[in-house]
Amino acid sequence: MTTAQLELTDTVEKEYLPYLLFPAHDVLDSAEERRQRQHDANRATMLGNNYQGKLDIYFKTADGNAHRVYTTVWANSNEHLTLKSGTSLPLRAVVGFDFY
């Protein structure tokens, strides 16, 4: 997705994430993109834990639509991001992060 496409995504509240369906496959095609996403997830977790900093997370749902959520990341693994209030987001659905 280009930056312009990401800016046109719907913003959802983190509390709405449990009601969304996510793709069964990874939304990123290349291993390099997935490595960068994991690096960014680690960075987002450090930002959240050390500074309570928020960021935009861009992701896709099972229907292929792009969305974003503005939140704090508390933890991450190879499978999920844990967001403020305990909500989780599958890492395979994440397209990218926007750090401020």
Helices and strands as residue ranges (DSSP letters): H 3-7, E 10-11, G 14-19, H 31-51, E 55-60, E 66-71, E 73-76, E 80-83, G 84-86, E 88-90, G 91-93, E 94-98
